[in-house]
Amino acid sequence: MKVMKLAVSLIILLTFGSCISEDIVDDEIVEIIRINNSFSNFNVGSTVILDAAFFDNQGIKQTVDFNLSSQNPTVLEIDTTTNEIIAKAKGTSTLLVSTVYGGKTIENSVVVTVNELGTAPAPTASNIKIGTISKTSSYDAAGDFEITEITGGIRIKFASNYRADRSLPGFAMYLTNNPNLITNALKIDSQGDADGVIYSGAFSIDVMGVGINDFGYLTHWCEPFRIKVGVAEIKNK
């Protein structure tokens, strides 16, 4: 009986050993302001209200006040009362968004190009997101994806270069705001699902009940031991 137990323990160790050895020590991330507005098409005379969110060092969304400033106010003007961004003249300007949280100032910026009147439609909050998965361990993880809004949720379309590792003892894919944790993350695919796991090639997943700006990362995990093996930052297209 002892021999049998030892053999079973050895099999488990060999199966999961390499996954355990690649554990993450630091679960904290850098606080971030996520600017959701897309300024790819911004005309002289157009206006838009800032659409941004702040996430703390655990990836949890916090309510804060934002301060806006423009590096070139003759091109891009800021109404500090309403956080309205106004295109005044053709050119470029850096939009700086900042806040103070826990006694620390956090900043993010985006370069805005203002087009001549009539050359492009007014901007809206970005309705297309993109990302590229990179491996964070010896396990395979790769591929590009695009996220679009659908009625009641989002659709994630993975390109033909998508890969996940079949040898993982417990594969799972998550949407999250902290790429170092499964806590507070949303599982969207895993071994044991009724529809199974697709490990390579083009496919899509519909995720209902969430918005396109709700998450900043897509991650692959060795779920039994909570080991991250792949990550992608979700960005505006």
Secondary structure as GFF3:
##gff-version 3
##sequence-region A 1 237
A	DSSP	alpha_helix	2	20	.	.	.	ID=ss1
A	DSSP	beta_strand	32	35	.	.	.	ID=ss2
A	DSSP	beta_strand	47	49	.	.	.	ID=ss3
A	DSSP	beta_strand	52	55	.	.	.	ID=ss4
A	DSSP	beta_strand	61	62	.	.	.	ID=ss5
A	DSSP	beta_strand	67	70	.	.	.	ID=ss6
A	DSSP	beta_strand	76	79	.	.	.	ID=ss7
A	DSSP	beta_strand	84	87	.	.	.	ID=ss8
A	DSSP	beta_strand	91	101	.	.	.	ID=ss9
A	DSSP	beta_strand	104	114	.	.	.	ID=ss10
A	DSSP	beta_strand	128	135	.	.	.	ID=ss11
A	DSSP	beta_strand	141	150	.	.	.	ID=ss12
A	DSSP	beta_strand	153	158	.	.	.	ID=ss13
A	DSSP	beta_strand	163	164	.	.	.	ID=ss14
A	DSSP	beta_strand	171	176	.	.	.	ID=ss15
A	DSSP	beta_strand	186	190	.	.	.	ID=ss16
A	DSSP	beta_strand	203	208	.	.	.	ID=ss17
A	DSSP	beta_strand	217	222	.	.	.	ID=ss18
A	DSSP	three_ten_helix	223	225	.	.	.	ID=ss19
A	DSSP	beta_strand	227	233	.	.	.	ID=ss20
A	DSSP	beta_strand	235	236	.	.	.	ID=ss21
###
